[in-house]
């Protein structure tokens, strides 16, 4: 649970040589890659894309398109906000995730997990899952209200899973370069179910309609807590970023809030401003994801299968 709150696309394959006109893009793309992938990013990228062997997902599967798109930056932020509404899940994050002290490390671990499970060999995908399950098995505690929680509780894992999948899919449909058709949305949910089941979700949803039903079924359990509101303030207003990056991040954050379900706003003290979001937040999200997509563009992986 701790490592799966949120996430960002893939550790993209190496860029081919570019001319002088692309140097600014290369510098920006490399800076983004180092933030998202961490110090082992280049090594992991090579392993993911150059190791032969079967994969969990084929090159044409929708999950590869979704997790490889810049819209994941919006989806990851939105997932964090939505997931925080479950008090027991939020208590586990607050006590064990280190999201305040090491947010970049947490982002890098999450993006690496997504990359290995989406694009890596089946063996490496299973190793990534096994690592997360080992961490979950060691985490337990109580909420401030005294409710016990375990990070490997299948019910909490289901909430983390459905909130994440819903957020990634919403972001892709709103800000992705190539939104999915209806059947492809079902395909994405079904592919994500494979990862969720491997992590311990007993019966993950396999269609978009079933995903929406599961989200609705969790709503009686959800509420805003002091920890959830503090996390939202940290995520949206106090990111550990240099000043030049603050404006693009603010645009991503506004887009992440704009795509949340309306009912998720008030518990986190987030405003519902439909006109502002329609005319400002959504266009800002389109612009900044397009800029990220341009900066991190790589040729499609040759895909050693």
Backbone as numpy.savetxt, mean C-alpha at the origin, in Angstrom:
# Nx Ny Nz CAx CAy CAz Cx Cy Cz
0.55 -8.29 10.28 -0.27 -7.09 10.28 0.58 -5.83 10.28
1.60 -5.82 11.13 2.38 -4.59 11.28 3.05 -4.21 9.99
3.61 -5.19 9.27 4.35 -4.85 8.06 3.42 -4.59 6.88
2.13 -4.92 7.03 1.26 -4.84 5.87 0.34 -3.64 5.89
0.47 -2.77 6.85 -0.38 -1.58 6.86 0.12 -0.62 5.80
-0.60 -0.63 4.67 -0.19 0.22 3.59 0.79 -0.51 2.71
1.34 0.19 1.74 2.27 -0.38 0.83 2.40 0.45 -0.39
3.49 0.21 -1.14 3.73 0.89 -2.39 4.20 -0.14 -3.39
3.93 0.10 -4.66 4.12 -0.80 -5.78 5.28 -1.75 -5.79
6.14 -1.62 -6.75 7.16 -2.63 -6.95 8.54 -2.03 -6.89
9.54 -2.89 -6.73 10.93 -2.48 -6.90 11.20 -2.63 -8.38
11.09 -1.53 -9.12 11.06 -1.57 -10.57 12.36 -2.06 -11.15
12.33 -2.67 -12.36 13.55 -3.17 -12.97 14.45 -2.03 -13.40
15.73 -2.31 -13.64 16.68 -1.25 -13.95 16.28 -0.47 -15.20
16.57 0.80 -15.18 16.31 1.68 -16.31 17.38 1.47 -17.38
16.98 1.53 -18.62 17.97 1.47 -19.70 18.66 2.82 -19.80
19.79 2.85 -20.52 20.55 4.09 -20.64 19.69 5.17 -21.26
19.78 6.40 -20.74 18.95 7.50 -21.23 19.82 8.65 -21.66
19.30 9.48 -22.54 20.04 10.62 -23.02 20.08 11.74 -22.02
20.79 12.82 -22.40 20.96 13.94 -21.49 19.65 14.57 -21.08
18.63 14.54 -21.99 17.36 15.15 -21.66 16.60 14.43 -20.56
17.04 13.23 -20.21 16.34 12.46 -19.18 17.07 12.48 -17.84
18.13 13.28 -17.73 18.91 13.25 -16.49 18.10 13.70 -15.29
17.28 14.74 -15.45 16.47 15.20 -14.32 15.50 14.11 -13.90
14.91 13.43 -14.87 14.00 12.33 -14.54 14.75 11.22 -13.83
15.95 10.91 -14.32 16.74 9.85 -13.69 17.06 10.18 -12.24
17.45 11.42 -11.99 17.80 11.81 -10.62 16.59 11.72 -9.70
15.45 12.21 -10.19 14.24 12.15 -9.38 13.79 10.71 -9.16
13.85 9.91 -10.22 13.46 8.52 -10.10 14.35 7.75 -9.14
15.66 8.02 -9.21 16.58 7.34 -8.30 16.34 7.75 -6.85
16.02 9.03 -6.64 15.75 9.50 -5.28 14.49 8.83 -4.72
13.44 8.73 -5.55 12.22 8.06 -5.12 12.48 6.59 -4.84
13.25 5.96 -5.73 13.54 4.54 -5.56 14.29 4.28 -4.26
15.26 5.12 -3.95 16.04 4.91 -2.72 15.17 5.08 -1.48
14.20 6.00 -1.54 13.30 6.19 -0.40 12.38 4.99 -0.22
11.85 4.49 -1.33 10.86 3.42 -1.27 11.52 2.05 -1.05
12.66 1.83 -1.70 13.27 0.50 -1.68 14.32 0.32 -0.61
14.94 1.40 -0.14 15.93 1.29 0.92 17.30 0.88 0.43
18.24 0.68 1.35 19.64 0.41 0.96 19.83 -0.90 0.21
18.91 -1.86 0.37 19.02 -3.14 -0.34 18.17 -3.16 -1.60
17.70 -1.99 -2.03 16.77 -1.94 -3.15 17.32 -2.52 -4.43
18.54 -2.15 -4.80 19.11 -2.63 -6.06 19.31 -4.14 -6.03
19.77 -4.65 -4.90 19.96 -6.10 -4.76 18.63 -6.84 -4.84
17.63 -6.33 -4.14 16.31 -6.97 -4.19 15.70 -6.89 -5.58
15.88 -5.75 -6.23 15.33 -5.59 -7.58 15.91 -6.62 -8.53
17.22 -6.83 -8.45 17.86 -7.82 -9.32 17.33 -9.22 -9.03
17.20 -9.53 -7.75 16.71 -10.86 -7.39 15.28 -11.07 -7.87
14.45 -10.06 -7.70 13.04 -10.18 -8.09 12.88 -10.41 -9.58
13.61 -9.64 -10.39 13.37 -9.66 -11.83 14.31 -10.55 -12.62
15.39 -11.00 -12.01 16.37 -11.79 -12.76 16.45 -13.24 -12.32
15.80 -13.61 -11.22 15.84 -14.99 -10.76 14.83 -15.83 -11.56
15.28 -16.89 -12.20 14.32 -17.73 -12.95 13.47 -18.56 -12.01
12.31 -18.94 -12.50 11.44 -19.80 -11.71 9.99 -19.36 -11.83
9.05 -20.21 -11.43 7.63 -19.86 -11.50 7.30 -18.73 -10.54
6.29 -17.93 -10.90 5.78 -16.84 -10.07 4.36 -17.16 -9.61
3.94 -16.47 -8.55 2.55 -16.61 -8.14 1.60 -16.02 -9.17
2.06 -14.98 -9.88 1.17 -14.27 -10.80 1.82 -14.12 -12.16
1.02 -14.31 -13.20 1.51 -14.17 -14.57 1.63 -12.71 -14.96
2.39 -12.45 -16.00 2.66 -11.08 -16.42 1.38 -10.31 -16.73
0.35 -11.00 -17.21 -0.90 -10.32 -17.59 -1.88 -10.17 -16.44
-1.59 -10.69 -15.27 -2.52 -10.60 -14.15 -2.69 -9.15 -13.69
-3.93 -8.73 -13.38 -4.16 -7.33 -12.99 -3.36 -6.88 -11.78
-3.01 -7.80 -10.88 -2.27 -7.40 -9.69 -0.92 -6.78 -10.05
-0.33 -7.25 -11.13 0.95 -6.68 -11.56 0.77 -5.25 -12.07
-0.33 -5.00 -12.76 -0.57 -3.64 -13.25 -0.86 -2.69 -12.10
-1.67 -3.14 -11.14 -2.03 -2.27 -10.02 -0.81 -1.96 -9.16
-0.07 -2.98 -8.76 1.05 -2.78 -7.84 2.26 -2.14 -8.50
2.26 -2.06 -9.83 3.36 -1.39 -10.53 3.07 0.04 -10.91
1.91 0.57 -10.51 1.51 1.92 -10.92 1.76 2.92 -9.79
2.01 4.17 -10.18 2.27 5.23 -9.19 1.07 5.52 -8.30
-0.11 5.08 -8.69 -1.29 5.27 -7.84 -1.14 4.56 -6.50
-0.20 3.64 -6.39 0.04 2.95 -5.12 0.49 3.92 -4.04
1.10 5.03 -4.41 1.50 6.01 -3.41 0.26 6.59 -2.72
-0.79 6.83 -3.49 -2.04 7.29 -2.90 -2.73 6.16 -2.14
-2.78 4.99 -2.75 -3.45 3.87 -2.13 -2.82 3.46 -0.80
-1.50 3.54 -0.71 -0.84 3.18 0.53 -1.20 4.11 1.68
-1.22 5.42 1.41 -1.60 6.38 2.44 -3.06 6.18 2.85
-3.92 5.99 1.88 -5.33 5.79 2.17 -5.56 4.52 2.98
-4.80 3.46 2.67 -4.93 2.21 3.42 -4.55 2.40 4.88
-3.48 3.15 5.13 -3.09 3.41 6.51 -4.21 4.08 7.30
-4.84 5.07 6.68 -5.91 5.80 7.35 -7.11 4.89 7.61
-7.50 4.13 6.60 -8.67 3.27 6.74 -8.42 2.16 7.76
-7.26 1.54 7.71 -6.96 0.44 8.62 -6.93 0.90 10.08
-6.56 2.16 10.30 -6.44 2.66 11.67 -7.78 2.71 12.39
-8.89 2.57 11.67 -10.21 2.67 12.29 -10.59 1.42 13.09
-9.84 0.35 12.97 -10.12 -0.80 13.83 -9.29 -0.66 15.09
-9.92 -0.51 16.26 -9.16 -0.21 17.49 -8.08 -1.22 17.83
-8.36 -2.51 17.61 -7.35 -3.50 17.96 -6.20 -3.50 16.98
-6.50 -3.31 15.68 -5.43 -3.21 14.71 -4.57 -1.98 14.96
-5.22 -0.86 15.30 -4.49 0.37 15.57 -3.63 0.24 16.82
-4.14 -0.44 17.84 -3.36 -0.63 19.06 -2.09 -1.42 18.77
-2.19 -2.43 17.90 -1.01 -3.21 17.54 0.01 -2.35 16.80
-0.49 -1.52 15.90 0.41 -0.64 15.15 1.09 0.36 16.08
0.30 0.97 16.95 0.83 1.97 17.86 1.92 1.38 18.77
1.73 0.16 19.21 2.65 -0.43 20.18 3.86 -1.10 19.53
3.71 -1.57 18.28 4.75 -2.45 17.75 5.32 -2.07 16.39
4.69 -1.16 15.64 5.13 -0.98 14.25 6.30 -0.02 14.09
6.48 0.91 15.03 7.55 1.89 14.87 7.31 2.88 13.75
6.03 3.14 13.44 5.75 4.01 12.30 6.20 5.44 12.53
6.31 5.86 13.79 6.79 7.22 14.07 8.31 7.28 14.06
8.94 6.30 14.71 10.39 6.35 14.84 11.13 5.98 13.58
10.54 5.10 12.76 11.22 4.65 11.54 10.22 4.49 10.40
9.56 5.57 10.00 8.55 5.42 8.95 9.12 4.98 7.62
10.33 5.43 7.29 10.91 5.04 6.00 11.29 3.56 6.00
11.82 3.07 7.11 12.13 1.65 7.18 10.88 0.80 7.03
9.82 1.25 7.64 8.56 0.52 7.55 8.02 0.53 6.12
8.10 1.68 5.47 7.69 1.77 4.07 8.52 0.84 3.20
9.83 0.82 3.44 10.71 -0.02 2.62 10.42 -1.50 2.81
10.15 -1.90 4.05 9.82 -3.31 4.28 8.50 -3.68 3.59
7.53 -2.76 3.63 6.24 -3.05 3.01 6.37 -3.12 1.50
7.09 -2.17 0.89 7.22 -2.17 -0.56 8.00 -3.40 -1.03
8.99 -3.82 -0.24 9.75 -5.02 -0.60 8.87 -6.26 -0.52
8.02 -6.34 0.50 7.08 -7.46 0.61 6.16 -7.51 -0.62
5.59 -6.37 -0.97 4.70 -6.33 -2.13 5.43 -6.72 -3.41
6.67 -6.26 -3.54 7.43 -6.57 -4.75 7.72 -8.06 -4.87
8.16 -8.67 -3.78 8.48 -10.10 -3.84 7.24 -10.94 -4.06
6.12 -10.62 -3.41 4.93 -11.44 -3.59 4.27 -11.22 -4.94
4.40 -10.03 -5.51 3.75 -9.73 -6.78 4.59 -10.16 -7.98
5.90 -9.94 -7.91 6.77 -10.14 -9.08 7.84 -11.20 -8.90
8.16 -11.56 -7.66 9.26 -12.48 -7.42 8.89 -13.93 -7.69
9.87 -14.80 -7.52 9.60 -16.23 -7.69 8.65 -16.71 -6.60
8.00 -17.83 -6.87 7.09 -18.40 -5.88 7.83 -18.72 -4.58
9.06 -19.17 -4.70 9.85 -19.48 -3.50 10.12 -18.23 -2.68
10.52 -17.14 -3.35 10.79 -15.89 -2.62 9.52 -15.27 -2.08
8.41 -15.41 -2.80 7.14 -14.90 -2.30 6.76 -15.60 -1.00
6.94 -16.92 -0.97 6.61 -17.67 0.24 7.55 -17.30 1.39
8.82 -17.08 1.09 9.76 -16.66 2.13 9.35 -15.31 2.71
8.88 -14.39 1.86 8.43 -13.09 2.34 7.23 -13.25 3.27
6.30 -14.09 2.88 5.12 -14.35 3.71 5.52 -14.99 5.03
6.42 -15.96 4.97 6.85 -16.64 6.19 7.50 -15.65 7.16
8.25 -14.69 6.63 8.87 -13.69 7.48 7.85 -12.83 8.20
6.82 -12.41 7.50 5.77 -11.60 8.11 5.00 -12.40 9.15
4.70 -13.66 8.84 3.96 -14.48 9.80 4.77 -14.73 11.07
6.08 -14.83 10.93 6.92 -15.01 12.11 6.87 -13.78 13.01
6.85 -12.60 12.39 6.74 -11.36 13.17 5.38 -11.30 13.86
4.32 -11.59 13.12 2.97 -11.55 13.68 2.83 -12.47 14.89
3.47 -13.62 14.83 3.33 -14.61 15.91 3.87 -14.11 17.24
4.74 -13.10 17.19 5.36 -12.59 18.42 4.64 -11.37 18.99
3.59 -10.90 18.32 2.97 -9.63 18.71 1.61 -9.86 19.34
1.45 -9.36 20.55 0.15 -9.41 21.23 0.13 -8.30 22.27
-1.04 -8.02 22.80 -1.16 -6.96 23.80 -2.60 -6.65 24.09
-2.84 -5.48 24.64 -4.19 -5.01 24.93 -4.35 -3.58 24.46
-5.57 -3.26 24.06 -5.88 -1.89 23.68 -5.97 -1.04 24.96
-5.99 0.30 24.82 -6.19 1.14 26.02 -7.47 0.82 26.77
-8.46 0.24 26.10 -9.71 -0.15 26.76 -9.66 -1.55 27.35
-8.52 -2.21 27.21 -8.36 -3.52 27.82 -8.69 -4.70 26.92
-9.01 -4.46 25.64 -9.31 -5.57 24.73 -8.00 -6.25 24.32
-7.94 -7.58 24.38 -6.73 -8.26 23.93 -6.65 -8.29 22.41
-5.45 -8.30 21.89 -5.25 -8.45 20.45 -4.03 -9.32 20.20
-4.03 -9.98 19.05 -2.89 -10.71 18.54 -2.73 -10.34 17.07
-1.51 -10.10 16.65 -1.29 -9.72 15.26 -1.59 -10.85 14.29
-1.60 -12.10 14.78 -1.93 -13.21 13.90 -3.39 -13.65 14.01
-4.22 -12.82 14.63 -5.66 -13.09 14.70 -6.24 -13.04 13.29
-6.82 -14.13 12.79 -7.33 -14.13 11.41 -8.35 -13.02 11.14
-9.14 -12.66 12.16 -10.13 -11.62 11.96 -9.47 -10.26 11.73
-8.46 -9.93 12.52 -7.75 -8.66 12.31 -6.97 -8.69 10.99
-6.38 -9.84 10.68 -5.67 -9.95 9.40 -6.63 -9.72 8.24
-7.87 -10.18 8.38 -8.86 -9.96 7.32 -9.15 -8.47 7.15
-9.30 -7.75 8.28 -9.56 -6.32 8.16 -8.39 -5.60 7.48
-7.18 -5.90 7.91 -6.01 -5.27 7.29 -5.99 -5.58 5.79
-6.29 -6.82 5.45 -6.27 -7.24 4.05 -7.33 -6.51 3.22
-8.59 -6.54 3.68 -9.65 -5.95 2.85 -9.50 -4.44 2.75
-9.05 -3.79 3.82 -8.86 -2.34 3.75 -7.74 -1.99 2.79
-6.69 -2.78 2.79 -5.57 -2.55 1.89 -5.97 -2.76 0.43
-6.61 -3.89 0.15 -7.01 -4.21 -1.22 -8.00 -3.18 -1.74
-8.96 -2.80 -0.91 -9.93 -1.78 -1.30 -9.24 -0.45 -1.61
-8.28 -0.06 -0.78 -7.59 1.22 -0.98 -6.74 1.20 -2.24
-6.01 0.11 -2.46 -5.18 0.01 -3.67 -6.05 0.05 -4.92
-7.17 -0.67 -4.88 -8.04 -0.73 -6.06 -8.70 0.62 -6.30
-9.20 1.27 -5.25 -9.79 2.61 -5.42 -8.78 3.58 -6.02
-7.56 3.55 -5.50 -6.54 4.48 -6.00 -6.22 4.21 -7.46
-6.13 2.94 -7.82 -5.81 2.62 -9.21 -6.93 3.06 -10.15
-8.17 2.83 -9.75 -9.28 3.21 -10.61 -9.42 4.71 -10.75
-8.94 5.45 -9.77 -9.07 6.91 -9.80 -7.83 7.60 -10.36
-6.64 7.05 -10.07 -5.41 7.73 -10.43 -4.46 6.88 -11.28
-4.81 5.65 -11.57 -3.93 4.78 -12.34 -3.88 5.16 -13.80
-2.77 4.79 -14.44 -2.61 5.10 -15.87 -3.61 4.32 -16.72
-3.90 3.09 -16.33 -4.84 2.25 -17.09 -5.80 1.58 -16.11
-6.91 2.25 -15.77 -7.87 1.63 -14.85 -8.35 0.27 -15.36
-8.73 -0.57 -14.43 -9.15 -1.92 -14.76 -10.60 -1.96 -15.22
-10.90 -2.91 -16.10 -12.28 -3.22 -16.42 -12.91 -4.00 -15.26
-14.23 -4.15 -15.30 -14.92 -4.80 -14.18 -14.38 -6.20 -13.91
-14.20 -6.98 -14.95 -13.68 -8.33 -14.77 -12.26 -8.32 -14.24
-11.49 -7.34 -14.65 -10.12 -7.22 -14.15 -10.10 -6.84 -12.67
-11.07 -6.04 -12.23 -11.16 -5.72 -10.80 -11.37 -6.99 -9.99
-12.26 -7.87 -10.47 -12.44 -9.16 -9.80 -11.15 -9.97 -9.82
-10.43 -9.90 -10.95 -9.17 -10.62 -11.04 -8.14 -10.10 -10.06
-8.12 -8.78 -9.86 -7.19 -8.21 -8.88 -7.52 -8.69 -7.47
-8.79 -8.63 -7.11 -9.19 -9.06 -5.77 -8.87 -10.54 -5.56
-9.09 -11.35 -6.59 -8.81 -12.79 -6.47 -7.31 -13.04 -6.31
-6.47 -12.29 -7.05 -5.03 -12.46 -6.92 -4.56 -12.02 -5.53
-5.07 -10.89 -5.07 -4.70 -10.42 -3.73 -5.13 -11.43 -2.67
-6.22 -12.16 -2.93 -6.69 -13.16 -1.98 -5.66 -14.25 -1.77
-4.89 -14.56 -2.81 -3.86 -15.58 -2.66 -2.83 -15.16 -1.62
-2.43 -13.89 -1.66 -1.46 -13.38 -0.69 -2.10 -13.33 0.69
-3.34 -12.83 0.76 -4.03 -12.75 2.04 -4.17 -14.11 2.70
-4.55 -15.11 1.93 -4.71 -16.45 2.49 -3.38 -16.99 2.98
-2.31 -16.73 2.24 -0.98 -17.18 2.66 -0.58 -16.54 3.99
-1.05 -15.32 4.23 -0.71 -14.61 5.46 -1.58 -15.01 6.64
-2.66 -15.75 6.39 -3.48 -16.21 7.49 -4.92 -15.77 7.45
-5.34 -15.06 6.39 -6.76 -14.70 6.25 -7.51 -15.97 5.84
-8.52 -16.33 6.60 -9.17 -17.62 6.40 -9.96 -17.66 5.10
-10.75 -16.64 4.84 -11.63 -16.65 3.66 -11.61 -15.27 3.01
-10.51 -14.90 2.36 -10.43 -13.57 1.76 -11.42 -13.42 0.60
-11.94 -12.21 0.38 -12.86 -11.99 -0.74 -12.17 -12.21 -2.08
-12.96 -12.63 -3.06 -12.38 -12.95 -4.37 -13.01 -12.18 -5.52
-13.98 -11.32 -5.21 -14.56 -10.45 -6.23 -14.68 -9.05 -5.63
-14.86 -8.06 -6.50 -15.01 -6.69 -6.03 -16.28 -6.52 -5.20
-17.36 -7.20 -5.61 -18.60 -7.11 -4.83 -18.43 -7.73 -3.44
-17.74 -8.85 -3.38 -17.51 -9.48 -2.09 -16.60 -8.62 -1.22
-15.64 -7.95 -1.83 -14.77 -7.04 -1.09 -15.59 -5.93 -0.45
-16.49 -5.33 -1.21 -17.33 -4.26 -0.67 -18.21 -4.78 0.48
-18.72 -6.00 0.34 -19.55 -6.58 1.40 -18.73 -6.79 2.68
-17.49 -7.22 2.55 -16.65 -7.44 3.73 -16.35 -6.12 4.44
-16.05 -5.08 3.66 -15.80 -3.77 4.26 -17.03 -3.34 5.06
-18.21 -3.47 4.47 -19.44 -3.08 5.17 -19.65 -3.91 6.44
-19.32 -5.18 6.38 -19.52 -6.05 7.53 -18.64 -5.65 8.71
-17.50 -5.04 8.43 -16.60 -4.61 9.51 -17.02 -3.28 10.14
-17.89 -2.54 9.50 -18.16 -1.17 9.97 -18.63 -1.08 11.43
-19.44 -2.01 11.94 -19.82 -1.90 13.36 -18.64 -1.98 14.32
-17.52 -2.55 13.89 -16.35 -2.67 14.75 -15.42 -1.45 14.69
-15.66 -0.55 13.75 -14.72 0.52 13.47 -15.09 1.78 14.23
-14.08 2.48 14.69 -14.30 3.78 15.33 -12.97 4.53 15.39
-13.09 5.83 15.53 -11.90 6.65 15.69 -11.42 6.60 17.13
-10.14 6.38 17.32 -9.54 6.40 18.65 -8.51 7.53 18.70
-8.06 7.84 19.90 -7.02 8.85 20.01 -5.78 8.45 19.21
-5.44 7.16 19.25 -4.27 6.68 18.52 -4.47 6.81 17.01
-5.69 6.51 16.54 -5.96 6.60 15.11 -5.90 8.05 14.63
-6.47 8.96 15.43 -6.43 10.37 15.02 -5.00 10.93 15.08
-4.23 10.49 16.06 -2.83 10.92 16.13 -2.05 10.39 14.94
-2.32 9.14 14.55 -1.65 8.57 13.38 -2.02 9.33 12.11
-3.29 9.70 11.98 -3.71 10.47 10.80 -3.00 11.81 10.74
-2.88 12.49 11.89 -2.18 13.78 11.90 -0.71 13.60 11.51
-0.10 12.54 12.02 1.30 12.30 11.68 1.46 12.00 10.20
0.62 11.12 9.68 0.73 10.71 8.27 0.48 11.88 7.34
-0.54 12.69 7.65 -0.96 13.74 6.73 -0.21 15.05 6.92
0.18 15.37 8.15 0.71 16.71 8.43 2.16 16.74 8.86
2.71 15.62 9.32 4.07 15.66 9.88 4.99 14.61 9.28
5.00 14.46 7.98 5.88 13.44 7.40 7.34 13.86 7.54
8.26 12.92 7.77 9.68 13.25 7.88 10.30 13.45 6.51
10.01 14.62 5.91 10.43 14.90 4.55 11.16 16.24 4.49
12.10 16.38 3.56 12.69 17.70 3.33 11.65 18.64 2.74
11.87 19.93 2.94 10.88 20.91 2.49 10.52 20.82 1.01
11.47 20.58 0.09 11.07 20.51 -1.33 10.07 19.40 -1.63
10.06 18.37 -0.77 9.14 17.25 -1.02 7.79 17.44 -0.36
7.64 18.48 0.46 6.40 18.63 1.22 5.18 18.89 0.34
5.33 19.73 -0.68 4.18 20.04 -1.54 3.70 18.82 -2.31
4.59 18.07 -2.99 4.09 16.86 -3.66 3.45 15.88 -2.70
4.04 15.76 -1.49 3.46 14.84 -0.51 2.08 15.33 -0.08
1.93 16.64 0.11 0.63 17.18 0.49 -0.42 16.87 -0.59
-0.01 16.89 -1.84 -0.93 16.55 -2.93 -1.33 15.08 -2.85
-0.35 14.20 -2.56 -0.67 12.78 -2.39 -1.61 12.57 -1.22
-1.32 13.28 -0.11 -2.14 13.13 1.09 -3.57 13.58 0.84
-3.73 14.70 0.15 -5.07 15.19 -0.16 -5.82 14.20 -1.04
-5.13 13.60 -1.99 -5.76 12.60 -2.84 -6.15 11.36 -2.03
-5.30 10.96 -1.07 -5.60 9.80 -0.24 -6.84 10.03 0.60
-6.99 11.22 1.16 -8.18 11.54 1.94 -9.40 11.59 1.03
-9.24 12.16 -0.15 -10.37 12.31 -1.07 -10.95 10.97 -1.49
-10.13 9.91 -1.52 -10.66 8.62 -1.98 -11.19 7.76 -0.84
-11.06 8.22 0.41 -11.63 7.46 1.52 -13.16 7.40 1.40
-13.77 6.33 1.86 -15.24 6.33 1.94 -15.71 7.48 2.83
-16.84 8.07 2.51 -17.34 9.21 3.29 -17.46 8.89 4.77
-17.89 7.67 5.10 -18.12 7.32 6.50 -16.83 7.21 7.31
-15.68 7.15 6.62 -14.41 7.00 7.32 -13.80 8.34 7.74
-14.39 9.45 7.33 -13.78 10.76 7.57 -13.95 11.23 9.01
-15.21 11.32 9.46 -15.50 11.92 10.77 -14.75 11.25 11.91
-14.65 9.90 11.94 -13.93 9.28 13.07 -12.46 9.70 13.16
-11.90 10.16 12.05 -10.50 10.60 12.03 -10.36 12.12 12.03
-11.48 12.81 12.23 -11.51 14.28 12.20 -11.04 14.83 10.85
-11.39 14.14 9.79 -11.04 14.58 8.44 -12.27 15.19 7.78
-12.14 16.35 7.17 -13.32 17.02 6.60 -13.82 16.34 5.34
-15.09 16.51 5.08 -15.69 16.07 3.83 -16.04 17.32 3.03
-15.27 17.57 1.98 -15.42 18.78 1.17 -15.52 18.38 -0.30
-16.69 17.95 -0.72 -16.82 17.38 -2.07 -16.35 18.30 -3.18
-16.72 19.59 -3.13 -16.32 20.47 -4.22 -14.82 20.70 -4.24
-14.24 20.92 -3.07 -12.79 21.11 -3.00 -12.06 19.87 -3.49
-12.55 18.71 -3.11 -11.89 17.49 -3.53 -12.04 17.26 -5.03
-13.22 17.59 -5.56 -13.44 17.40 -6.99 -12.56 18.31 -7.82
-12.42 19.57 -7.39 -11.72 20.55 -8.21 -10.26 20.75 -7.82
-9.87 20.27 -6.63 -8.48 20.48 -6.18 -7.77 19.17 -5.87
-8.30 18.39 -4.93 -7.58 17.21 -4.47 -7.43 16.16 -5.57
-8.51 15.89 -6.29 -8.41 14.87 -7.33 -7.48 15.29 -8.46
-7.59 16.51 -9.02 -6.61 16.93 -10.03 -5.17 16.93 -9.51
-4.99 17.31 -8.24 -3.65 17.27 -7.66 -3.13 15.84 -7.61
-3.99 14.90 -7.24 -3.58 13.51 -7.22 -3.21 12.99 -8.59
-4.00 13.37 -9.59 -3.69 12.97 -10.97 -2.33 13.53 -11.38
-2.08 14.79 -11.05 -0.83 15.44 -11.45 0.39 14.82 -10.79
0.30 14.60 -9.47 1.49 14.11 -8.77 1.75 12.64 -9.09
0.72 11.83 -9.28 0.97 10.44 -9.66 1.53 10.38 -11.09
1.09 11.27 -11.95 1.67 11.31 -13.30 3.14 11.68 -13.24
3.50 12.62 -12.36 4.90 13.02 -12.22 5.74 11.87 -11.68
5.23 11.15 -10.69 5.95 9.99 -10.14 6.11 8.92 -11.21
5.05 8.68 -11.97 5.09 7.68 -13.02 6.16 8.05 -14.06
6.23 9.32 -14.41 7.24 9.80 -15.37 8.65 9.61 -14.81
8.83 9.94 -13.53 10.17 9.87 -12.93 10.65 8.43 -12.78
9.73 7.52 -12.46 10.14 6.14 -12.17 9.88 5.20 -13.33
9.66 5.76 -14.51 9.37 4.93 -15.67 10.53 3.99 -15.95
10.20 2.74 -16.18 11.17 1.75 -16.61 10.56 0.97 -17.78
11.37 0.40 -18.63 10.80 -0.50 -19.61 10.21 -1.70 -18.91
9.17 -2.30 -19.48 8.56 -3.46 -18.82 9.57 -4.57 -18.61
9.47 -5.30 -17.49 10.44 -6.36 -17.23 10.35 -7.47 -18.26
11.52 -8.00 -18.61 11.53 -9.12 -19.55 10.90 -10.35 -18.92
10.96 -10.41 -17.57 10.24 -11.45 -16.82 10.77 -12.84 -17.06
11.80 -13.22 -16.34 12.29 -14.58 -16.44 11.33 -15.46 -15.65
10.62 -16.31 -16.31 9.59 -17.11 -15.64 10.08 -18.54 -15.43
